[in-house]
């Protein structure tokens, strides 16, 4: 009994560890084979999701801090002024880039605008009726409610029509955990990078939530696609064990 043709990485691992004709080579359907398959699958998925996070961060447009050459979570008013002057000199005579630098400085130098920019990004600053932090908070929370309400409705409809049965419990759990993390980022914005800042340095809280959203969507798709394969492997193993008695 040979290796399953879809277990490419596992086959490479086995060929290096045991050799192609070794009597110690785990057989398909054995407990050892299934355990190694699960580990191999988790490694592949971990690498895949890591690459998606990296690509999401890499393709982000520079935030206001990056435009002025500042690092989020470690800056002073003196740095604002100094880096704003440097940016103007650097972008001269490019009027468009100088305007971007000016807009970034205008937001970051204002404590209220800076706080809500960190929380919700540049979109919330377009609110024409917002005057206070409370106004900006309410406007920003509406966008969060919209995302989670939409995600919840999609998950409910998927379950209703029989799609996404595999891992549906974990998708709801991941959504709840992500919501808790996002709310903590909103409530602690302005107090520094926090533990998420250590995981994703130089990203403002609203950018960190963007990465979380991307990771959640990708992980949900992966669970839907891989779940049936993984559970079929276990089902096949159980049936093989039952037939042997």
KATA-V880758 format. One record per backbone hydrogen bond with DSSP energy under -1.0 kcal/mol. CO is the residue of the C=O (numbers start at 0). NH is the residue of the N-H. If there is no record, write none. Layout:
# KATA-V880758
<<CO,NH> <CO,NH>>
This chain:
# KATA-V880758
<<3,6> <5,7> <6,10> <7,11> <8,12> <9,13> <10,14> <11,15> <12,16> <13,17> <13,18> <21,24> <26,29> <29,33> <30,34> <31,35> <32,36> <33,37> <34,38> <35,39> <36,40> <37,41> <38,42> <39,43> <40,44> <41,45> <42,46> <43,47> <44,48> <45,49> <46,50> <47,51> <48,52> <49,53> <50,54> <51,55> <52,56> <53,57> <54,58> <56,59> <62,66> <63,67> <64,69> <65,68> <70,73> <75,79> <76,80> <77,81> <78,82> <79,83> <80,84> <81,85> <82,86> <83,87> <84,88> <85,89> <86,90> <90,93> <92,94> <93,97> <94,98> <95,99> <96,100> <97,101> <98,102> <99,103> <100,104> <101,105> <102,106> <103,107> <104,108> <109,113> <110,114> <111,115> <112,116> <113,117> <114,118> <115,119> <116,120> <117,205> <122,125> <123,126> <131,135> <132,136> <133,137> <134,138> <135,139> <136,140> <137,141> <139,143> <140,144> <141,145> <142,146> <143,147> <144,148> <145,149> <146,150> <147,151> <148,152> <149,153> <150,154> <151,155> <152,156> <153,157> <154,158> <155,159> <156,160> <157,162> <164,167> <166,170> <167,171> <168,172> <169,173> <170,174> <171,175> <172,176> <173,177> <174,178> <175,179> <176,180> <177,181> <178,182> <179,183> <180,184> <181,185> <182,186> <183,187> <187,190> <192,196> <193,197> <194,198> <195,199> <199,202> <203,206> <203,207> <204,208> <205,209> <206,210> <207,211> <208,212> <209,213> <210,214> <211,215> <212,216> <213,217> <214,218> <215,219> <216,220> <217,221> <218,222> <219,223> <220,224> <221,225> <222,226> <225,229> <226,230> <227,231> <228,232> <229,233> <230,234> <231,235> <232,236> <233,237> <234,238> <235,239> <236,240> <237,241> <238,242> <239,243> <241,244>>
